[in-house]
Amino acid sequence: MVPRPEPPFAVADQLVYAIRAGVPCFPETAPDCEPDWLSLGRAPAVQYGAVIPRLLARSVSPHAAVLLLALAACSSSSSTPPPDGATAAGICDGSAAVRLAIQVSGGGPALPGNTMLSENGWRFLLVDGTCTVWVLKAFGDALVREALSADAEAQLATALKLSTWDRIAPPTGSCPDAAGLSFRFDEQRLSSSSCDFARDSPWGQLAAAADEQLDGFAAAGEVWAGDLRYLVLQESTPTDSRPPVAWPLDTAVEPLALDADQAFGYRAGGSLRATGDEAAKLRVIRTTAAAATATYGVPYDFTRVMDARGGTYQLYIRDALPFEQDNGLVPPGVF
């Protein structure tokens, strides 16, 4: 006689009991009933694996075991709703294309150097199909790179509630000279001003979640050491108390520098590119940009450099994304 199971694994052991003893249902059911296989498959002990070791350890029909596993998997995938904000469409699809993009950009007039530093956004977060994350926390900061694990990908999708974007209505208001905030996931886009919205609205919650994720990746990622973009401006009326550093490249700096009129007409996409050894040399002196504070507590976002004749210049440097175009701008459609 097959011994009747006892707790704590009553559900799992009762199933084994029913199979081995030939009982058509659970022992508590009427002897002439039909097995409720779907209910068995949904039992917590089955779904969380408590029944599997017992099935393998006993003389149970392999057909019954396979049926039970199939029912459990089917029930788990069909009856358990995804967590709020989760999305069935993964971010990482194996392609090199940027799949997710968050950007703060635009706003009022900016100085030429700031225009160059922010030509792909004042701050942004990009995730491509290979699960590579690119983050710029603030213009002038170092670009950060990180590789997403499968768990991190799912957590990011949930935090940004990607599956609910079609129910979010971006606000239509704006503030003078305020930057814009834009989101893109695959072909879906949302955008509005970065101000004048209710913080507890769906848009406000998305904006807050984006800030949290962007700042988190910026703190946890690895500083990128690839190519650089740079812009040199002539310093006609020096007011900077910091001592200049020597221009580090073999190429003369004077022909590269924009005068006041040229700087006034500067537009995004007009910076220069430094690669290899030149990028490494510029990166060494880049840190001097933050070594002091300008008038009224505003931090410097450029490095003072000097040529062999004593002329001084303002050097603006930013990291280049690997997929930027020759002019330093990301391809159309990324944001």
Secondary structure as GFF3:
##gff-version 3
##sequence-region A 1 335
A	DSSP	alpha_helix	10	21	.	.	.	ID=ss1
A	DSSP	alpha_helix	37	42	.	.	.	ID=ss2
A	DSSP	alpha_helix	44	47	.	.	.	ID=ss3
A	DSSP	alpha_helix	51	57	.	.	.	ID=ss4
A	DSSP	alpha_helix	62	79	.	.	.	ID=ss5
A	DSSP	beta_strand	98	105	.	.	.	ID=ss6
A	DSSP	alpha_helix	112	117	.	.	.	ID=ss7
A	DSSP	beta_strand	123	128	.	.	.	ID=ss8
A	DSSP	beta_strand	132	136	.	.	.	ID=ss9
A	DSSP	beta_strand	144	147	.	.	.	ID=ss10
A	DSSP	alpha_helix	150	159	.	.	.	ID=ss11
A	DSSP	three_ten_helix	162	167	.	.	.	ID=ss12
A	DSSP	beta_strand	180	185	.	.	.	ID=ss13
A	DSSP	beta_strand	188	193	.	.	.	ID=ss14
A	DSSP	alpha_helix	202	220	.	.	.	ID=ss15
A	DSSP	beta_strand	222	223	.	.	.	ID=ss16
A	DSSP	beta_strand	228	234	.	.	.	ID=ss17
A	DSSP	beta_strand	245	246	.	.	.	ID=ss18
A	DSSP	three_ten_helix	254	256	.	.	.	ID=ss19
A	DSSP	alpha_helix	260	264	.	.	.	ID=ss20
A	DSSP	beta_strand	272	274	.	.	.	ID=ss21
A	DSSP	alpha_helix	276	286	.	.	.	ID=ss22
A	DSSP	three_ten_helix	287	290	.	.	.	ID=ss23
A	DSSP	three_ten_helix	295	297	.	.	.	ID=ss24
A	DSSP	beta_strand	303	306	.	.	.	ID=ss25
A	DSSP	beta_strand	312	319	.	.	.	ID=ss26
###
